[in-house]
């Protein structure tokens, strides 16, 4: 019984501490206090080379996204597919069944 208790406690401590050991190679580490984390730049390893980073900055400068990010703005989302024309939307609505139209009315009018 005397050996089991310290062994059990050490296994529990290891189980609790194991996730923290996995984050040893990350940039941020949890910390007590108001901030909640500490930064360790020497622990971060990037797969991007310096030349790749400079090329990405040059591309961002040319297309205007660097200026938006520098001012704290949100980048515009690029459309994944071409948008529909007004006529296509109207045709879709006209071809809907009565149940689908009722569902759309409930969904968008709240009633």
TORMARVO-546252 format. One record per residue: residue number from 1; x, y, z of N, C-alpha, C in turn. Coordinates in pm, whole numbers, plus 50000, padded with zeros to 5 digits. Atoms other than C-alpha are relative to their C-alpha. Example, Ala and Ser with C-alpha at 12.3 -4.5 7.8 and 13.67 -1.06 7.14 Angstrom:
BEGIN
REC   seq     npx     npy     npz    capx    capy    capz     cpx     cpy     cpz
REC     1   50089   49881   50000   51230   49550   50780   50090   50120   50000
REC     2   49918   49881   49994   51367   49894   50714   49923   50109   50073
//
This chain:
BEGIN
REC   seq     npx     npy     npz    capx    capy    capz     cpx     cpy     cpz
REC     1   50082   49881   50000   50000   50000   50000   50086   50125   50000
REC     2   49912   49883   49990   50287   50236   50082   50064   50029   49864
REC     3   49937   49981   50130   50446   50183   49738   49897   50040   49895
REC     4   50103   49974   50101   50120   50200   49545   49960   50147   49995
REC     5   50046   49862   49996   50019   50549   49658   50097   50096   49931
REC     6   49908   49910   50072   50339   50732   49548   50008   49967   49850
REC     7   49997   50038   50141   50342   50532   49224   49877   50052   49928
REC     8   50124   49951   50060   49980   50618   49155   50003   50151   49985
REC     9   49992   49854   50007   50040   50985   49235   50096   50046   49891
REC    10   49905   49961   50104   50343   51001   49008   49944   49973   49861
REC    11   50063   50028   50130   50149   50838   48723   49893   50103   49967
REC    12   50102   49896   50022   49865   51086   48768   50068   50132   49963
REC    13   49928   49876   50032   50113   51376   48767   50057   49996   49859
REC    14   49948   50014   50136   50272   51242   48450   49889   50014   49897
REC    15   50112   49990   50093   49933   51208   48282   49951   50144   49987
REC    16   50043   49859   50005   49843   51565   48373   50104   50086   49931
REC    17   49893   49918   50057   50181   51705   48268   50038   49967   49858
REC    18   49961   50042   50135   50218   51515   47940   49956   50095   49890
REC    19   50037   49904   50106   50013   51759   47726   50087   50125   50000
REC    20   49913   49883   49993   50232   52045   47850   50137   49974   49940
REC    21   49871   50034   50060   50545   51862   47739   49992   50001   49848
REC    22   50017   50003   50145   50403   51830   47388   50009   50140   49940
REC    23   49997   49863   50052   50387   52210   47353   50136   50066   50017
REC    24   49869   49940   49976   50755   52261   47430   50062   50060   49874
REC    25   49944   49946   50123   50831   52328   47063   49913   50109   49939
REC    26   50087   49897   50055   50552   52583   47016   50051   50139   50037
REC    27   49961   49861   49977   50588   52961   47011   49947   50051   50134
REC    28   50065   49954   49877   50349   53017   47305   49994   49888   50102
REC    29   50009   50094   49889   50355   52846   47644   49902   50056   50102
REC    30   50094   49950   49899   50080   52868   47906   50074   50054   50122
REC    31   49939   49940   49881   50158   53084   48208   49890   50048   50092
REC    32   50094   49947   49903   49986   53195   48525   49996   50152   49986
REC    33   50010   49855   50000   49867   53549   48556   49899   50051   49900
REC    34   50100   49936   50083   49664   53794   48356   50017   49971   49852
REC    35   49975   50022   50142   49828   53735   48019   49961   49860   49959
REC    36   50038   50137   50029   49792   53358   48024   50097   49922   49914
REC    37   49901   50069   50082   50089   53279   47800   50130   50079   49999
REC    38   49870   49935   50021   50456   53354   47743   50045   49967   49859
REC    39   49952   50018   50137   50625   53392   47406   50146   49958   50003
REC    40   49862   50049   50011   50941   53198   47319   50035   49988   49852
REC    41   49969   50004   50142   51055   53291   46965   50107   49898   49964
REC    42   49895   50095   50031   51356   53061   46991   49948   49856   49989
REC    43   50058   50134   50010   51123   52758   47015   49927   49979   49867
REC    44   50076   50010   50124   50950   52833   46684   50092   49964   49884
REC    45   49924   50040   50118   51077   52659   46371   49909   50011   49878
REC    46   50082   49979   50118   50939   52778   46039   50050   49915   49884
REC    47   49964   50076   50119   50930   52571   45723   50024   50092   49881
REC    48   49984   49904   50109   50936   52888   45511   50139   50063   50006
REC    49   49868   49938   50003   51272   53022   45400   49987   50153   49994
REC    50   50001   49854   50003   51366   53389   45415   49963   50051   49861
REC    51   50031   49959   50137   51348   53417   45035   49851   49984   49971
REC    52   50143   50020   50019   50995   53272   45036   49919   50107   50072
REC    53   50069   49897   49923   50888   53519   45305   50009   50135   49930
REC    54   49984   49873   50071   51031   53815   45113   49917   50004   49872
REC    55   50081   50008   50121   50858   53697   44796   49852   50019   50034
REC    56   50139   49985   49958   50526   53672   44983   49969   50145   50036
REC    57   50019   49858   49967   50570   54027   45116   49993   50084   49873
REC    58   50001   49927   50126   50646   54154   44765   49867   49983   49928
REC    59   50129   50027   50065   50333   53988   44625   49888   50074   50075
REC    60   50102   49932   49921   50122   54127   44913   50007   50151   49981
REC    61   49984   49856   50023   50264   54475   44854   49940   50037   49864
REC    62   50050   49970   50135   50178   54459   44482   49848   49992   49990
REC    63   50145   50015   50013   49820   54336   44525   49921   50080   50103
REC    64   50067   49910   49907   49742   54579   44811   49963   49939   50134
REC    65   50039   50062   49873   49685   54328   45090   50094   50040   50114
REC    66   49907   49958   49895   49996   54442   45280   49953   50131   50064
REC    67   50048   49872   49947   49853   54794   45316   49876   49979   50087
REC    68   50121   50027   49922   49520   54655   45440   50036   49938   50135
REC    69   49959   50066   49876   49688   54429   45697   50074   50097   50092
REC    70   49923   49905   49921   49922   54709   45811   49909   50097   50075
REC    71   50096   49909   49936   49619   54926   45895   49900   49927   50087
REC    72   50088   50078   49913   49447   54642   46083   49868   49965   49938
REC    73   50125   50032   50067   49180   54586   45823   49985   49852   49971
REC    74   50027   50139   50036   49016   54260   45725   50017   49984   49850
REC    75   49980   50025   50142   49114   54109   45395   49868   49962   49934
REC    76   50123   50039   50068   48833   54082   45143   50004   49852   49961
REC    77   50009   50142   50034   48715   53728   45079   49978   49987   49850
REC    78   50013   50020   50144   48762   53614   44724   49890   49898   49974
REC    79   50109   50091   50034   48460   53446   44565   50057   49869   49947
REC    80   49954   50131   50042   48506   53074   44517   49939   49960   49864
REC    81   50065   50030   50127   48262   53051   44227   49935   50127   49949
REC    82   50063   49880   50052   48106   53304   43995   49861   50020   50061
REC    83   50130   49972   49940   47805   53477   44146   49890   49993   49895
REC    84   50115   50012   50091   47458   53447   43996   49953   50138   49957
REC    85   50059   49876   50047   47292   53714   43791   49863   50017   50063
REC    86   50134   49972   49946   46968   53877   43899   49896   49910   49934
REC    87   50096   50083   50073   46781   53687   43631   50005   49854   50046
REC    88   49987   50138   49953   46919   53352   43754   49933   49982   50136
REC    89   50062   50009   49867   46806   53422   44110   49849   50007   49988
REC    90   50144   49990   50019   46462   53530   43994   49943   49871   49941
REC    91   50046   50124   50061   46430   53218   43779   49998   49886   50103
REC    92   49998   50102   49894   46527   52998   44075   49880   50017   50091
REC    93   50113   49976   49912   46261   53162   44290   49869   49960   49933
REC    94   50124   50033   50072   45994   53122   44025   49984   49849   49981
REC    95   50009   50144   50021   46079   52753   43982   49987   49923   50133
REC    96   50015   50067   49870   46051   52679   44358   49857   49954   50021
REC    97   50134   50046   49964   45760   52482   44494   49942   50092   50107
REC    98   50066   49917   49899   45507   52644   44728   50057   49974   50139
REC    99   49943   50034   49870   45654   52459   45026   50138   50065   50017
REC   100   49867   49938   49993   46005   52586   44944   49988   50151   50019
REC   101   50020   49856   49985   45876   52943   44910   49955   50033   50143
REC   102   50045   49978   49862   45699   52914   45247   50116   49986   50098
REC   103   49882   50021   49914   46016   52780   45408   50094   50120   49991
REC   104   49915   49881   50016   46218   53072   45263   49939   50119   50073
REC   105   50066   49889   49933   45959   53317   45394   50016   49989   50151
REC   106   49982   50021   49856   45976   53163   45743   50144   50023   50043
REC   107   49859   49990   49967   46352   53152   45737   50047   50146   50005
REC   108   49948   49864   50010   46412   53514   45634   49912   50107   50061
REC   109   50086   49898   49939   46110   53694   45783   49977   49974   50148
REC   110   50018   50032   49859   46110   53519   46119   49859   49963   50034
REC   111   50140   50031   49969   45746   53429   46085   49959   49879   49937
//
